[in-house]
Amino acid sequence: MKKFKIDWLILPLLGVVCVLLAWSFSSATWAHELPSPSKTWEKSKEYVLKPFEKRGEMDQGILRFTWYSLALVAKGYAIALLVGTPLGFMLGLSPTFSKTFDPIIQVLRPVSPLAWLPLGLVLFLSAGKQASELGALFTIGLCAMWPTVLNTAVGVRAVPQDFLNVAKVLKLSRTKTLFKILLPAALPQILTGLQVALPIALIVVVVTEMQMGGYGLGGAMMQASRFANSPGVFAGIVEIAVIGYALVAAMAWLRRRLLAWHQETQGPTGV
């Protein structure tokens, strides 16, 4: 119990204290324009203590802004999952498909979200008022899709040949082979890709909101920047960091539970 408290409570708190001290020292010495922790709290406490209050379109509680952003994250993440997973299976199963499209994926994967966003807006320009949201979803889904695609492909390629031989001996159809052999065996890699994609989706959401002036966290930070509200900008950075950490931790917990459940109920291959 003592070691648990040291590892999971005391040491993380010590790290937070060190960061706050470094932040305070920087704002008091060489970075005078950097708001101190106390000034940041003073300027942003109204948004934190009244998280659901709406005083205006860009003057809302912190959880209202968070809700707008997380709604976009969920939609874009779902697109990445629904498109990226089948694409990863095709890359892993078909050498011809992989040789044809893998080079294109490797070239497009490093492209910045700021480059994809204008293309998304052009693609959905005919949607009228929905063009901005659809363009943002296109950008989020595309950028979050790459880890899902690549990790799924790696997982499928790593399926032992013995597992596939079992499918042939049992004369399983392609559909049963997919769901009883390939999917269970590749599940750890697939979940790893989804875990990596989640914070990417959050990052891209903030970028798109800052560019388009949305109502979420990115839009609130851009609004604060326009009015030279440095504490508001810094408070947004802290909030995004906390939300990102919480999402990754939740996804890691879900991954562990799913893998444990899978091992208990189906075994390594699902056969």
Phi and psi restraints in degrees (value plus and minus 20) as a CYANA .aco file:
   2 LYS   PHI     -84.2   -44.2
   2 LYS   PSI     -64.3   -24.3
   3 LYS   PHI     -85.4   -45.4
   3 LYS   PSI     -57.0   -17.0
   4 PHE   PHI     -79.9   -39.9
   4 PHE   PSI     -64.8   -24.8
   5 LYS   PHI     -83.7   -43.7
   5 LYS   PSI     -58.0   -18.0
   6 ILE   PHI     -86.9   -46.9
   6 ILE   PSI     -65.8   -25.8
   7 ASP   PHI     -92.5   -52.5
   7 ASP   PSI     -59.2   -19.2
   8 TRP   PHI    -128.9   -88.9
   8 TRP   PSI     -24.7    15.3
   9 LEU   PHI    -149.6  -109.6
   9 LEU   PSI     -79.1   -39.1
  10 ILE   PHI     -87.5   -47.5
  10 ILE   PSI     -69.1   -29.1
  11 LEU   PHI     -84.9   -44.9
  11 LEU   PSI     -64.1   -24.1
  12 PRO   PHI     -81.0   -41.0
  12 PRO   PSI     -59.9   -19.9
  13 LEU   PHI     -83.7   -43.7
  13 LEU   PSI     -58.2   -18.2
  14 LEU   PHI     -82.1   -42.1
  14 LEU   PSI     -60.1   -20.1
  15 GLY   PHI     -83.0   -43.0
  15 GLY   PSI     -61.1   -21.1
  16 VAL   PHI     -83.0   -43.0
  16 VAL   PSI     -63.5   -23.5
  17 VAL   PHI     -81.6   -41.6
  17 VAL   PSI     -61.9   -21.9
  18 CYS   PHI     -82.6   -42.6
  18 CYS   PSI     -61.3   -21.3
  19 VAL   PHI     -85.2   -45.2
  19 VAL   PSI     -63.2   -23.2
  20 LEU   PHI     -83.2   -43.2
  20 LEU   PSI     -59.3   -19.3
  21 LEU   PHI     -85.8   -45.8
  21 LEU   PSI     -63.6   -23.6
  22 ALA   PHI     -83.7   -43.7
  22 ALA   PSI     -59.4   -19.4
  23 TRP   PHI     -82.2   -42.2
  23 TRP   PSI     -68.4   -28.4
  24 SER   PHI     -83.1   -43.1
  24 SER   PSI     -62.8   -22.8
  25 PHE   PHI     -82.9   -42.9
  25 PHE   PSI     -63.1   -23.1
  26 SER   PHI     -83.6   -43.6
  26 SER   PSI     -65.2   -25.2
  27 SER   PHI     -87.7   -47.7
  27 SER   PSI     -45.2    -5.2
  28 ALA   PHI    -109.9   -69.9
  28 ALA   PSI     -33.5     6.5
  29 THR   PHI    -139.0   -99.0
  29 THR   PSI    -109.0   -69.0
  30 TRP   PHI    -108.4   -68.4
  30 TRP   PSI     -40.8    -0.8
  31 ALA   PHI    -134.1   -94.1
  31 ALA   PSI      54.2    94.2
  32 HIS   PHI     -87.2   -47.2
  32 HIS   PSI     -44.1    -4.1
  33 GLU   PHI    -100.2   -60.2
  33 GLU   PSI     -31.9     8.1
  34 LEU   PHI     -98.7   -58.7
  34 LEU   PSI     101.7   141.7
  35 PRO   PHI     -87.5   -47.5
  35 PRO   PSI     120.6   160.6
  36 SER   PHI     -92.5   -52.5
  36 SER   PSI     144.1   184.1
  37 PRO   PHI     -76.7   -36.7
  37 PRO   PSI     -60.2   -20.2
  38 SER   PHI     -87.4   -47.4
  38 SER   PSI     -60.1   -20.1
  39 LYS   PHI     -88.7   -48.7
  39 LYS   PSI     -57.7   -17.7
  40 THR   PHI     -81.5   -41.5
  40 THR   PSI     -63.7   -23.7
  41 TRP   PHI     -85.6   -45.6
  41 TRP   PSI     -60.5   -20.5
  42 GLU   PHI     -81.9   -41.9
  42 GLU   PSI     -59.4   -19.4
  43 LYS   PHI     -98.3   -58.3
  43 LYS   PSI     -45.6    -5.6
  44 SER   PHI    -131.8   -91.8
  44 SER   PSI     -22.9    17.1
  45 LYS   PHI     -84.0   -44.0
  45 LYS   PSI     -50.3   -10.3
  46 GLU   PHI     -82.7   -42.7
  46 GLU   PSI     -56.5   -16.5
  47 TYR   PHI     -93.1   -53.1
  47 TYR   PSI     -50.2   -10.2
  48 VAL   PHI    -101.1   -61.1
  48 VAL   PSI     -64.2   -24.2
  49 LEU   PHI     -95.7   -55.7
  49 LEU   PSI     -41.5    -1.5
  50 LYS   PHI    -143.6  -103.6
  50 LYS   PSI      50.6    90.6
  51 PRO   PHI     -88.7   -48.7
  51 PRO   PSI     -41.2    -1.2
  52 PHE   PHI    -126.5   -86.5
  52 PHE   PSI     -16.5    23.5
  53 GLU   PHI     -96.4   -56.4
  53 GLU   PSI     121.5   161.5
  54 LYS   PHI    -142.5  -102.5
  54 LYS   PSI      87.7   127.7
  55 ARG   PHI    -118.3   -78.3
  55 ARG   PSI     -41.5    -1.5
  56 GLY   PHI    -191.9  -151.9
  56 GLY   PSI     155.8   195.8
  57 GLU   PHI     -79.7   -39.7
  57 GLU   PSI     -60.4   -20.4
  58 MET   PHI    -131.3   -91.3
  58 MET   PSI      -0.2    39.8
  59 ASP   PHI    -151.1  -111.1
  59 ASP   PSI      58.6    98.6
  60 GLN   PHI    -151.5  -111.5
  60 GLN   PSI     145.2   185.2
  61 GLY   PHI     -85.9   -45.9
  61 GLY   PSI     140.0   180.0
  62 ILE   PHI     -84.2   -44.2
  62 ILE   PSI     -54.5   -14.5
  63 LEU   PHI     -96.3   -56.3
  63 LEU   PSI     -44.5    -4.5
  64 ARG   PHI     -88.4   -48.4
  64 ARG   PSI     -66.3   -26.3
  65 PHE   PHI     -80.5   -40.5
  65 PHE   PSI     -61.2   -21.2
  66 THR   PHI     -82.0   -42.0
  66 THR   PSI     -60.3   -20.3
  67 TRP   PHI     -82.1   -42.1
  67 TRP   PSI     -63.1   -23.1
  68 TYR   PHI     -78.8   -38.8
  68 TYR   PSI     -64.6   -24.6
  69 SER   PHI     -90.2   -50.2
  69 SER   PSI     -63.4   -23.4
  70 LEU   PHI     -87.2   -47.2
  70 LEU   PSI     -49.5    -9.5
  71 ALA   PHI     -83.3   -43.3
  71 ALA   PSI     -62.2   -22.2
  72 LEU   PHI     -87.0   -47.0
  72 LEU   PSI     -60.1   -20.1
  73 VAL   PHI     -78.2   -38.2
  73 VAL   PSI     -66.0   -26.0
  74 ALA   PHI     -82.3   -42.3
  74 ALA   PSI     -63.8   -23.8
  75 LYS   PHI     -86.5   -46.5
  75 LYS   PSI     -66.6   -26.6
  76 GLY   PHI     -85.3   -45.3
  76 GLY   PSI     -57.3   -17.3
  77 TYR   PHI     -85.9   -45.9
  77 TYR   PSI     -59.0   -19.0
  78 ALA   PHI     -83.5   -43.5
  78 ALA   PSI     -60.3   -20.3
  79 ILE   PHI     -81.7   -41.7
  79 ILE   PSI     -64.6   -24.6
  80 ALA   PHI     -80.6   -40.6
  80 ALA   PSI     -59.3   -19.3
  81 LEU   PHI     -88.8   -48.8
  81 LEU   PSI     -67.6   -27.6
  82 LEU   PHI     -90.1   -50.1
  82 LEU   PSI     -51.1   -11.1
  83 VAL   PHI    -112.3   -72.3
  83 VAL   PSI     -62.6   -22.6
  84 GLY   PHI     -91.0   -51.0
  84 GLY   PSI     -57.0   -17.0
  85 THR   PHI     -85.9   -45.9
  85 THR   PSI     -71.3   -31.3
  86 PRO   PHI     -80.7   -40.7
  86 PRO   PSI     -58.0   -18.0
  87 LEU   PHI     -83.3   -43.3
  87 LEU   PSI     -60.3   -20.3
  88 GLY   PHI     -83.5   -43.5
  88 GLY   PSI     -58.1   -18.1
  89 PHE   PHI     -84.3   -44.3
  89 PHE   PSI     -61.3   -21.3
  90 MET   PHI     -85.9   -45.9
  90 MET   PSI     -58.2   -18.2
  91 LEU   PHI     -85.3   -45.3
  91 LEU   PSI     -58.4   -18.4
  92 GLY   PHI     -96.5   -56.5
  92 GLY   PSI     -49.6    -9.6
  93 LEU   PHI    -111.3   -71.3
  93 LEU   PSI     -53.7   -13.7
  94 SER   PHI    -131.1   -91.1
  94 SER   PSI      90.5   130.5
  95 PRO   PHI     -79.7   -39.7
  95 PRO   PSI     -56.4   -16.4
  96 THR   PHI     -85.7   -45.7
  96 THR   PSI     -66.7   -26.7
  97 PHE   PHI     -81.0   -41.0
  97 PHE   PSI     -61.0   -21.0
  98 SER   PHI     -84.3   -44.3
  98 SER   PSI     -64.9   -24.9
  99 LYS   PHI     -85.7   -45.7
  99 LYS   PSI     -49.0    -9.0
 100 THR   PHI     -98.1   -58.1
 100 THR   PSI     -64.0   -24.0
 101 PHE   PHI    -129.8   -89.8
 101 PHE   PSI     -39.7     0.3
 102 ASP   PHI     -80.4   -40.4
 102 ASP   PSI     -61.9   -21.9
 103 PRO   PHI     -79.4   -39.4
 103 PRO   PSI     -58.2   -18.2
 104 ILE   PHI     -84.8   -44.8
 104 ILE   PSI     -63.0   -23.0
 105 ILE   PHI     -81.8   -41.8
 105 ILE   PSI     -62.6   -22.6
 106 GLN   PHI     -85.8   -45.8
 106 GLN   PSI     -51.2   -11.2
 107 VAL   PHI     -95.2   -55.2
 107 VAL   PSI     -61.3   -21.3
 108 LEU   PHI     -99.7   -59.7
 108 LEU   PSI     -45.8    -5.8
 109 ARG   PHI     -77.0   -37.0
 109 ARG   PSI     -60.1   -20.1
 110 PRO   PHI     -99.3   -59.3
 110 PRO   PSI     -22.8    17.2
 111 VAL   PHI     -83.9   -43.9
 111 VAL   PSI     114.5   154.5
 112 SER   PHI     -88.2   -48.2
 112 SER   PSI     128.3   168.3
 113 PRO   PHI     -76.6   -36.6
 113 PRO   PSI     -52.6   -12.6
 114 LEU   PHI     -83.7   -43.7
 114 LEU   PSI     -44.6    -4.6
 115 ALA   PHI    -103.2   -63.2
 115 ALA   PSI     -53.0   -13.0
 116 TRP   PHI     -96.5   -56.5
 116 TRP   PSI     -51.0   -11.0
 117 LEU   PHI     -79.2   -39.2
 117 LEU   PSI     -67.4   -27.4
 118 PRO   PHI     -79.6   -39.6
 118 PRO   PSI     -56.9   -16.9
 119 LEU   PHI     -84.1   -44.1
 119 LEU   PSI     -62.4   -22.4
 120 GLY   PHI     -80.9   -40.9
 120 GLY   PSI     -60.7   -20.7
 121 LEU   PHI     -85.5   -45.5
 121 LEU   PSI     -58.3   -18.3
 122 VAL   PHI     -87.3   -47.3
 122 VAL   PSI     -61.3   -21.3
 123 LEU   PHI     -81.9   -41.9
 123 LEU   PSI     -54.5   -14.5
 124 PHE   PHI    -131.6   -91.6
 124 PHE   PSI       5.0    45.0
 125 LEU   PHI     -81.4   -41.4
 125 LEU   PSI     -52.1   -12.1
 126 SER   PHI     -94.1   -54.1
 126 SER   PSI     -27.6    12.4
 127 ALA   PHI     -99.8   -59.8
 127 ALA   PSI     -22.8    17.2
 128 GLY   PHI      48.8    88.8
 128 GLY   PSI    -143.0  -103.0
 129 LYS   PHI     -85.4   -45.4
 129 LYS   PSI     -42.2    -2.2
 130 GLN   PHI    -106.4   -66.4
 130 GLN   PSI     -22.8    17.2
 131 ALA   PHI     -80.6   -40.6
 131 ALA   PSI     -61.8   -21.8
 132 SER   PHI     -83.9   -43.9
 132 SER   PSI     -66.8   -26.8
 133 GLU   PHI     -86.1   -46.1
 133 GLU   PSI     -62.2   -22.2
 134 LEU   PHI     -85.9   -45.9
 134 LEU   PSI     -59.7   -19.7
 135 GLY   PHI     -83.3   -43.3
 135 GLY   PSI     -58.9   -18.9
 136 ALA   PHI     -86.1   -46.1
 136 ALA   PSI     -62.5   -22.5
 137 LEU   PHI     -84.3   -44.3
 137 LEU   PSI     -58.6   -18.6
 138 PHE   PHI     -78.3   -38.3
 138 PHE   PSI     -66.3   -26.3
 139 THR   PHI     -86.4   -46.4
 139 THR   PSI     -66.1   -26.1
 140 ILE   PHI     -82.5   -42.5
 140 ILE   PSI     -69.2   -29.2
 141 GLY   PHI     -81.5   -41.5
 141 GLY   PSI     -61.2   -21.2
 142 LEU   PHI     -86.3   -46.3
 142 LEU   PSI     -67.3   -27.3
 143 CYS   PHI     -89.5   -49.5
 143 CYS   PSI     -54.8   -14.8
 144 ALA   PHI    -100.7   -60.7
 144 ALA   PSI     -32.1     7.9
 145 MET   PHI     -95.2   -55.2
 145 MET   PSI     -52.7   -12.7
 146 TRP   PHI     -78.4   -38.4
 146 TRP   PSI     -67.5   -27.5
 147 PRO   PHI     -81.1   -41.1
 147 PRO   PSI     -55.9   -15.9
 148 THR   PHI     -84.7   -44.7
 148 THR   PSI     -65.6   -25.6
 149 VAL   PHI     -81.2   -41.2
 149 VAL   PSI     -72.2   -32.2
 150 LEU   PHI     -88.9   -48.9
 150 LEU   PSI     -61.9   -21.9
 151 ASN   PHI     -88.8   -48.8
 151 ASN   PSI     -56.7   -16.7
 152 THR   PHI     -83.9   -43.9
 152 THR   PSI     -63.2   -23.2
 153 ALA   PHI     -81.9   -41.9
 153 ALA   PSI     -63.3   -23.3
 154 VAL   PHI     -82.5   -42.5
 154 VAL   PSI     -62.9   -22.9
 155 GLY   PHI     -82.7   -42.7
 155 GLY   PSI     -61.9   -21.9
 156 VAL   PHI     -87.0   -47.0
 156 VAL   PSI     -61.5   -21.5
 157 ARG   PHI     -86.9   -46.9
 157 ARG   PSI     -44.6    -4.6
 158 ALA   PHI    -107.7   -67.7
 158 ALA   PSI     -20.3    19.7
 159 VAL   PHI     -83.6   -43.6
 159 VAL   PSI     103.6   143.6
 160 PRO   PHI     -79.0   -39.0
 160 PRO   PSI     123.4   163.4
 161 GLN   PHI     -81.7   -41.7
 161 GLN   PSI     -49.4    -9.4
 162 ASP   PHI     -79.4   -39.4
 162 ASP   PSI     -56.3   -16.3
 163 PHE   PHI     -84.1   -44.1
 163 PHE   PSI     -61.9   -21.9
 164 LEU   PHI     -88.7   -48.7
 164 LEU   PSI     -53.1   -13.1
 165 ASN   PHI     -84.5   -44.5
 165 ASN   PSI     -56.4   -16.4
 166 VAL   PHI     -81.1   -41.1
 166 VAL   PSI     -61.1   -21.1
 167 ALA   PHI     -82.8   -42.8
 167 ALA   PSI     -58.7   -18.7
 168 LYS   PHI     -88.6   -48.6
 168 LYS   PSI     -61.4   -21.4
 169 VAL   PHI     -82.7   -42.7
 169 VAL   PSI     -60.8   -20.8
 170 LEU   PHI    -101.2   -61.2
 170 LEU   PSI     -23.2    16.8
 171 LYS   PHI      35.1    75.1
 171 LYS   PSI      27.2    67.2
 172 LEU   PHI     -96.2   -56.2
 172 LEU   PSI     125.3   165.3
 173 SER   PHI     -90.7   -50.7
 173 SER   PSI     150.1   190.1
 174 ARG   PHI     -82.3   -42.3
 174 ARG   PSI     -58.4   -18.4
 175 THR   PHI     -84.9   -44.9
 175 THR   PSI     -66.2   -26.2
 176 LYS   PHI     -86.5   -46.5
 176 LYS   PSI     -56.6   -16.6
 177 THR   PHI     -82.2   -42.2
 177 THR   PSI     -59.5   -19.5
 178 LEU   PHI     -83.5   -43.5
 178 LEU   PSI     -70.1   -30.1
 179 PHE   PHI    -104.8   -64.8
 179 PHE   PSI     -42.0    -2.0
 180 LYS   PHI    -123.9   -83.9
 180 LYS   PSI     -38.9     1.1
 181 ILE   PHI    -137.2   -97.2
 181 ILE   PSI     -82.5   -42.5
 182 LEU   PHI     -87.9   -47.9
 182 LEU   PSI     -70.5   -30.5
 183 LEU   PHI     -82.2   -42.2
 183 LEU   PSI     -67.7   -27.7
 184 PRO   PHI     -82.4   -42.4
 184 PRO   PSI     -59.2   -19.2
 185 ALA   PHI     -90.8   -50.8
 185 ALA   PSI     -53.6   -13.6
 186 ALA   PHI    -110.1   -70.1
 186 ALA   PSI     -22.6    17.4
 187 LEU   PHI     -75.6   -35.6
 187 LEU   PSI     -63.5   -23.5
 188 PRO   PHI     -77.5   -37.5
 188 PRO   PSI     -63.6   -23.6
 189 GLN   PHI     -88.8   -48.8
 189 GLN   PSI     -57.9   -17.9
 190 ILE   PHI     -81.5   -41.5
 190 ILE   PSI     -65.8   -25.8
 191 LEU   PHI     -86.1   -46.1
 191 LEU   PSI     -53.2   -13.2
 192 THR   PHI     -83.8   -43.8
 192 THR   PSI     -62.6   -22.6
 193 GLY   PHI     -82.1   -42.1
 193 GLY   PSI     -60.7   -20.7
 194 LEU   PHI     -86.1   -46.1
 194 LEU   PSI     -55.7   -15.7
 195 GLN   PHI     -86.7   -46.7
 195 GLN   PSI     -58.2   -18.2
 196 VAL   PHI     -90.9   -50.9
 196 VAL   PSI     -55.0   -15.0
 197 ALA   PHI     -90.2   -50.2
 197 ALA   PSI     -48.1    -8.1
 198 LEU   PHI     -82.7   -42.7
 198 LEU   PSI     -71.9   -31.9
 199 PRO   PHI     -85.4   -45.4
 199 PRO   PSI     -48.9    -8.9
 200 ILE   PHI     -82.6   -42.6
 200 ILE   PSI     -62.0   -22.0
 201 ALA   PHI     -80.5   -40.5
 201 ALA   PSI     -60.6   -20.6
 202 LEU   PHI     -85.3   -45.3
 202 LEU   PSI     -62.4   -22.4
 203 ILE   PHI     -80.6   -40.6
 203 ILE   PSI     -65.6   -25.6
 204 VAL   PHI     -87.2   -47.2
 204 VAL   PSI     -55.9   -15.9
 205 VAL   PHI     -78.9   -38.9
 205 VAL   PSI     -67.4   -27.4
 206 VAL   PHI     -81.8   -41.8
 206 VAL   PSI     -62.2   -22.2
 207 VAL   PHI     -82.8   -42.8
 207 VAL   PSI     -66.3   -26.3
 208 THR   PHI     -86.0   -46.0
 208 THR   PSI     -58.2   -18.2
 209 GLU   PHI     -86.8   -46.8
 209 GLU   PSI     -56.6   -16.6
 210 MET   PHI     -86.7   -46.7
 210 MET   PSI     -54.5   -14.5
 211 GLN   PHI     -96.4   -56.4
 211 GLN   PSI     -56.5   -16.5
 212 MET   PHI    -120.4   -80.4
 212 MET   PSI     -25.5    14.5
 213 GLY   PHI      50.8    90.8
 213 GLY   PSI      20.1    60.1
 214 GLY   PHI     -92.8   -52.8
 214 GLY   PSI     159.9   199.9
 215 TYR   PHI    -110.7   -70.7
 215 TYR   PSI     -20.1    19.9
 216 GLY   PHI    -104.2   -64.2
 216 GLY   PSI    -178.6  -138.6
 217 LEU   PHI     -82.6   -42.6
 217 LEU   PSI     -62.5   -22.5
 218 GLY   PHI     -84.1   -44.1
 218 GLY   PSI     -61.5   -21.5
 219 GLY   PHI     -84.5   -44.5
 219 GLY   PSI     -59.1   -19.1
 220 ALA   PHI     -85.4   -45.4
 220 ALA   PSI     -59.9   -19.9
 221 MET   PHI     -86.1   -46.1
 221 MET   PSI     -60.5   -20.5
 222 MET   PHI     -85.5   -45.5
 222 MET   PSI     -58.7   -18.7
 223 GLN   PHI     -82.3   -42.3
 223 GLN   PSI     -63.6   -23.6
 224 ALA   PHI     -83.9   -43.9
 224 ALA   PSI     -57.2   -17.2
 225 SER   PHI     -86.1   -46.1
 225 SER   PSI     -59.6   -19.6
 226 ARG   PHI     -82.1   -42.1
 226 ARG   PSI     -53.5   -13.5
 227 PHE   PHI    -117.9   -77.9
 227 PHE   PSI      -1.7    38.3
 228 ALA   PHI      36.0    76.0
 228 ALA   PSI      16.1    56.1
 229 ASN   PHI    -113.3   -73.3
 229 ASN   PSI      58.9    98.9
 230 SER   PHI     -80.0   -40.0
 230 SER   PSI     -62.2   -22.2
 231 PRO   PHI     -79.2   -39.2
 231 PRO   PSI     -57.1   -17.1
 232 GLY   PHI     -85.3   -45.3
 232 GLY   PSI     -60.2   -20.2
 233 VAL   PHI     -83.9   -43.9
 233 VAL   PSI     -65.4   -25.4
 234 PHE   PHI     -87.8   -47.8
 234 PHE   PSI     -56.7   -16.7
 235 ALA   PHI     -82.8   -42.8
 235 ALA   PSI     -56.8   -16.8
 236 GLY   PHI     -84.6   -44.6
 236 GLY   PSI     -59.3   -19.3
 237 ILE   PHI     -82.0   -42.0
 237 ILE   PSI     -65.4   -25.4
 238 VAL   PHI     -81.7   -41.7
 238 VAL   PSI     -63.1   -23.1
 239 GLU   PHI     -84.7   -44.7
 239 GLU   PSI     -63.7   -23.7
 240 ILE   PHI     -81.0   -41.0
 240 ILE   PSI     -60.1   -20.1
 241 ALA   PHI     -82.4   -42.4
 241 ALA   PSI     -63.5   -23.5
 242 VAL   PHI     -85.7   -45.7
 242 VAL   PSI     -64.6   -24.6
 243 ILE   PHI     -83.9   -43.9
 243 ILE   PSI     -63.5   -23.5
 244 GLY   PHI     -80.1   -40.1
 244 GLY   PSI     -63.2   -23.2
 245 TYR   PHI     -82.4   -42.4
 245 TYR   PSI     -63.0   -23.0
 246 ALA   PHI     -84.3   -44.3
 246 ALA   PSI     -60.9   -20.9
 247 LEU   PHI     -84.8   -44.8
 247 LEU   PSI     -63.9   -23.9
 248 VAL   PHI     -85.0   -45.0
 248 VAL   PSI     -62.3   -22.3
 249 ALA   PHI     -83.6   -43.6
 249 ALA   PSI     -61.6   -21.6
 250 ALA   PHI     -84.7   -44.7
 250 ALA   PSI     -61.5   -21.5
 251 MET   PHI     -87.7   -47.7
 251 MET   PSI     -57.9   -17.9
 252 ALA   PHI     -83.8   -43.8
 252 ALA   PSI     -61.6   -21.6
 253 TRP   PHI     -83.2   -43.2
 253 TRP   PSI     -63.5   -23.5
 254 LEU   PHI     -84.3   -44.3
 254 LEU   PSI     -59.3   -19.3
 255 ARG   PHI     -81.3   -41.3
 255 ARG   PSI     -65.2   -25.2
 256 ARG   PHI     -82.3   -42.3
 256 ARG   PSI     -62.1   -22.1
 257 ARG   PHI     -86.4   -46.4
 257 ARG   PSI     -62.2   -22.2
 258 LEU   PHI     -84.9   -44.9
 258 LEU   PSI     -62.3   -22.3
 259 LEU   PHI     -86.5   -46.5
 259 LEU   PSI     -59.9   -19.9
 260 ALA   PHI     -85.1   -45.1
 260 ALA   PSI     -63.1   -23.1
 261 TRP   PHI     -82.5   -42.5
 261 TRP   PSI     -61.6   -21.6
 262 HIS   PHI     -83.6   -43.6
 262 HIS   PSI     -63.1   -23.1
 263 GLN   PHI     -84.2   -44.2
 263 GLN   PSI     -57.8   -17.8
 264 GLU   PHI     -92.9   -52.9
 264 GLU   PSI     -55.7   -15.7
 265 THR   PHI    -116.1   -76.1
 265 THR   PSI     -53.5   -13.5
 266 GLN   PHI    -141.7  -101.7
 266 GLN   PSI     -39.8     0.2
 267 GLY   PHI      64.3   104.3
 267 GLY   PSI     158.0   198.0
 268 PRO   PHI     -86.3   -46.3
 268 PRO   PSI     -45.8    -5.8
 269 THR   PHI    -133.4   -93.4
 269 THR   PSI     -35.5     4.5
 270 GLY   PHI      62.8   102.8
 270 GLY   PSI     -19.6    20.4
